[in-house]
Amino acid sequence: MPADVFKSEVLAWARRIGVEPKEIHIRPMKRKWASCSQSGRLTFDTELLCQSADFRAKVIVHELLHLKVPNHGPLFKALFKAYLTGGQIR
């Protein structure tokens, strides 16, 4: 998958979730699939471009949700599940 198509995928999820990442970067990462800085910079591993759409969605939603919820607590887990199972979020 080309990087620009992936970035469009990230922005589509961002609109759905209601967040605005400040920057989106794609580069090789050794230890994780992605990261989110406190300033709103998202970085994704280049290998993610070769993964399935479902897996990409999980990683993208995970990082974008950190722009709303900075931890992995109950709210984060509930939102993550709701977005990926098609639950309605208002």
Steps between C-alpha positions, in 0.01 A plus 500: 500500500639844412575735791258768377213249494587396855505863615155547343384198699634659821327831423170324427514330841601830662187668361284214623653514849497879508870569546760689299852360499760777463739283295492153346833330433586159360846363574669175603444424868677214676287432806141604429247558225433864583528779754319819595675799657334740743523769232282293262770354276417150379775273375425168330737218409555456126424127539143594590443580132531127426251387764131417460236773506361370831839508668576849362166622634581370850835677507363823351202516738725418796734790428226749409312424821808608694425851375183480713605262778871493596492162676369146451232519770134393485389800288774434244411131480127571465554754220746272322253212506207718394679650199629167375174312544286767337345617826341842497701772672337837560 
